Amino acid sequence: MSSKVWGVASPQDGRRVRLRDVAARAGVSIGSASQAFGRPELVSEDVRERVLAAAEDLGYTGPDPAARRLRLGRAGALGLIFSERLRYQFTDPAAPAFLAGLAQGMEDSSLGLLLIPDSRLREATVNTVRGAAVDGFVIYSAARNDPRVEAALARQLPTVTVDQPRDAPTPFIGIDDRGGARAAAEHLRELGHERVAVLSFVATLDPEGALALDLSTERLAGYKEGLGTAWDERAVRTCRPNAAEPARTAALELLQSATPPTAMLAMSDVLALGALQAAAELGLAVPGELSLVGFDDSPAAVLSTPPLTTIAQPQEEKGRLAAQWLIEAMERGPSAPGRRRRRAILPTELVVRQSTAPPATLGR
């Protein structure tokens, strides 16, 4: 078929084919042509077939996405602000579960996802937030006073916070971090452990302490409450990033000290696995000579040798709920009475596996 019919412009004319060209080729109004692409149920099958045939003849791939977004007042994407570097989201065993839940919640929305990780170049990431073409934000485990969070809130788009910061003026989804940590510590005390070390996340992201991580503070408080008289500030080690290697290094130091711990509490399964590596290097049996408790119940917890005792938390459900709440807020519109203080504290559970047991010899 000729690339030019009834004098209608085509790509060979040196300009972009537009919807009006397709409508003229098909012999329908521009409104009918638009509906054939965006709302096909509103036009007859004959009109739709003519419009699609005309579009194919002219090499027209569909309405311009930018123009459509401008008409609808929507960007067609959600922004995800999270506390770590981009690579972390693909290497941490717990993070993919959250992302899977977020994807599940977005399945029927036709929305895209823009990832906005942390960076040493904070002003650049703030500008990314300010200019992001999104319809709303999910704040996932960000620090208090994070300038990216402040930039997101300043845009007055629908926003949902997951895990932290806990005082953000948005709907909040999280767990009782303190209660989960307390349960882990009480489990070790019930087994008879008196010398217990803690492998902790970093508590602040800057020397001034302004970028505080509520999650770390809450879990440390829970460990302290659960251990009672067995709490020892000197046996707390900060591991950054949340990875096996810094945990391995910290565990080696603790286990080779004059009074080594008989048990360790780790703020993540990843940190617990690092401690497991350290124990293996020193020839210490787990749980015979060292008990370990993780946090998250990631897939790695079940597959480790021995399988990890840990605190299970519903990472996937957090993501699903975050997407659901955000999309609901977008549909209500900015002027609708919002449920800004809507909160969901999801349950945790102590899962006892083979990495914990009573201390073999209290005098070790």
N, C-alpha and C positions, 0 to 999 in steps of 0.2 A: 504494500500500500504506500502511496506517496506520503512523504513527510509533511506535505502542506495541502490541506483541503479547505475549500470555501474561503481561502484567504486568511486562515487562522495562522498565527505565528507559531513557529516551531523552534527547537534548539538551534537549527541552522541559521536563524535570523540574527544570532549573536546576542539574544537576550533570554532571560529565564522564562520558561513556560509558567503561566499563572493559572489559577483556578478558573478565571474568566475564559481563558483560551479553551480549557477542557469543556466548560459549559457550552461555549459556542460550537465546538466540534460535535458535542453530543446533542445539540439542539434543545437544551434545557436551561432553566434559569440558574444563576450563580448559587442561589439558595438551595436549589435541588441538588446541584453538584456537591455543595458542601455537606449536605445531609447524606449523600451517598457514601461519603468517606467517614463522617463522624457519627451519624445517626441513621444507619441504613434501614432501620425498622420504620422510618417515617416516609420512605419513598417506595414506589413499586419495584418489583424485580426487574421489569423492563427498563426503567430509568436507571437503576443501579448498573445493570449490564452495559447500557450505552455509555454511561459515565466512565466505567472502568475500561471499556474498550477504547474510548477516546483518550483516556490518560495513558494507556499503553502505547497507542499510536504516537502520541506527542512526547513520550518519555517523561511524563509527569509522575513523580513518586509520592505525592500527597501534599496536604496543606503544610505551609511553613511552620515548624514547631514553635519558633520564637513568636511569630505573629499570633498563633493560636494561644500561647501562654499569655500574651498581652491582652487578648480579647477576654480570656477567662479570668485573668487576674491570678493565675496559678503558675508556679514554676514546674510542678510535676515531680518534685523530689523532696526527700527529708534529709536533714543534716544530722550526722552523728558526731558529737564532740566527745572524745575520750582522753584518758589521762596519760597514755603512753605513746611511744613512737609507733608509726604505722606497722613496722615489722612485728611488733609484739602481738598485735591482734591476730596474727597468723601463726604464731609460735606458742603462745600460752594455751595449754589444754582446755582451760575453762572459757576463754573468750569466744571460740567458735560456737559454743552452745548458746551463748547470748545472741550472737549474730544470726544463728539458725532460727531462734525464736523471733527475732526482729523480722527476718525474711518471711516467716510464717504469718506474722501479723499483717504484713504488707501484701500478701499474695493476691488478694482480690482488688487491690487499689490502683494498679497500673502506675505506681510511683517508683521513682528511682531512689538511690541512696548515695549521698555524698559523705565521704569519710573525712573528718577534720581532726587529725592527730595532734598531740602535743609536739612542741619543738623548742629548742634552745632559742630560736628566733621568735620570741613570743609576739612581738609587734606585727610580724608578717602573718602569723596565724590569726591574730585579731583582725587584721585586714581581710583575711580569707572569710572569717565569720561575717564581717560587715558586708562583704560583697557577694556572699553565697546565694545562688539562685535556688532557694529552697522555700517550702511552705511552712516549715516548722523544724524544731530541733529536739533531738534526744541527747541529753547530757548524761554520759555514762561514766560514772566513777571519776569525776573531775575534782580537783582541789578546791577548797574554799578560797574565795578571792581570785580564782583563775580569771584572767582578763578576757578569755574567750567566752566564758559564761556570762560575764558582765556585758560583753558585746552582743551576745545572743539575746539576752533579756531586754537590752535597749531597743532591739528591733521590734519588740512587742508581737512577735509571732507565737503561735501555739508552741509550748515547750513542756517536755516531761523530763524529770530528773530520775536517774536510776543510781542507787547506792550512795552517792555523794556528789555535791555537798548537801548535807541534810537540812540546812536552813534556807535553801533556795526557794523563792516565792512561786513555786510551780507545783503541779501534781508530783507526787513522790512514790517510787516503787523501790523496795529494799527488803532487807531481812533484819532480824535482831542480831546484829554482829556481836554485841556484848554477850547476849544469852547463849549464842552458839559457842563462843570461845569459852565461856564459863563451863558449859557442859563438857567440853573437851578436857579442861583442866580438872574438873571434878572426877572424870573417869580415871585419870592417872592417880589422883589422890586416893580414890577408892581401891585401886590396885596396890597401894602402899608406897608409892614413889614420894620421896622427900627432896631429892635433888633433881629439879626440873629446869631445863633451859628453854628459851623461847627464841625462835627464828622469826623476826618481825619484818614487815614492810617498813619502808621509810615513813616517818611521821610528817615531814614537811619537804617541800620541793625547792625551798630557797633558804639561804642562811638566816634571813630575818624571821623565818617562821610564819610568814603571812600566808603562804600557799600550803595550808594544813590539810592533811588527809584524815577526814573524820573516821573512815573505816579503820585505819591503823590504831587511832586513839581508842575507839570502842573495843576492838579486839584485845588490845593490851589491858584495858580495864577489866574485861571479862576473864582473862587469864589470871590476873591478880586476885580477883574475887574468888575464883574457883580453886586456886592453889592455897589461899590462906597463908598459914605460917610457912609454907614451902616456897612462897614467892621470893625471888632473889633478883634484884635489879641488876646485879653484876653478871647474871647469866642470860641477859637479853642481848641479842645480836641483831643489828639491822642489816638486811640483805637488799642490795639494789644492783640491778633490777630484780624483778620477781623471776628468778631463773635458778637452775640447779647449781651452777658454778659458784656464785657467791654464797649460797647456802652450804655447799660442800666445804668451802674454805672456812666459813664460820664454825661449822660443826667439827672440823678437824681441830681447830684451836680449842674449842670447848672440851672435846673428848680427850685431849692430851694435856689438860690442865691438872693441877695437883688434886683437885676434887671434881672429877668428871661427873656429869649428870648421868642418871640412870634412865632418864626419859627426856624427850624434846617435844615441844608444841610448835608447829609450823603454821604460819598464817595462810599457807596455800599448799596444795599437794605437790606443786613443783618444788617448793622449798624443802618439803619432807623428803622428796626423792633425792635432793642434793645431800641431805643428811644421811640417807640410806647408802649413798655412794661412799661417803666418808667412813661410815661404819665398816663397810666391806674392805676398804683400804687398810683399816686398822685391825682387821680380823675379828671384829666384834659381832656377835650373833644378835640378830633382831628377830624376835623380841627378847631373847634370853639375857642379853647384856645391855640392850638399849631398846626402849619402847619409843615409838614414833606415832604422832597424831597429826594428820594434815587438815586441810580445810578446802572444801569445794565439792568433793566426790567427783572429780573429773574422770574420764575414761582411764587415765594413767594410774589412778588409785587402785583400780581393780586388777590391772595388768602387771603391777610391780611385784617383786619377789622379796618379802612376802607382801600380799595385798595389804593396802594401807587402811588402818582405822582413820576415819575422817569425819568431818562435819559436812553433810550433804546440804546443798542449797539449790533452789530451782532456777538455775541460770537461764534456761530456755524460756521458762514462764515469764521471767523478768522482761526478756526481749519481746515476747508476744504481747504482753500487757502494755509495754511502752508504745509499741506501734499502734495497738488498738486505741489506747487513750488519745494518742496524738492525732490520729485520723478522725476520731470522734470530735475532738476540739476543732479541727480544721473544718469539719462539716457544720459545726454550730456557728462558725464565723466569729470574727473579732468582737462584734457588738453583743453577742449572745451572753446571757448570764453564765459565767464559767464556773467550773468546780476546781478553782485554782489550788485549794488546799486538799484536794482528793489524795488519799494516802492508802497504800497497800503494803503491809508488812507480811511477807511470805514466810512460811515455816521452814525451820532447819531441823536436821535430825542427826544424832550421833550414830554413825554406822561403824560397829565394832567388827574389825577383821583380825588378821593374824599378826599385825605389827605391834600389838600391845599385850603385855603380860605383867604379873607382879615382878618386882626386881629380884634377880637371882640371889645376889649378895649385897646387902645394904652397905657393906664395908668396902666395896670396890673402889 
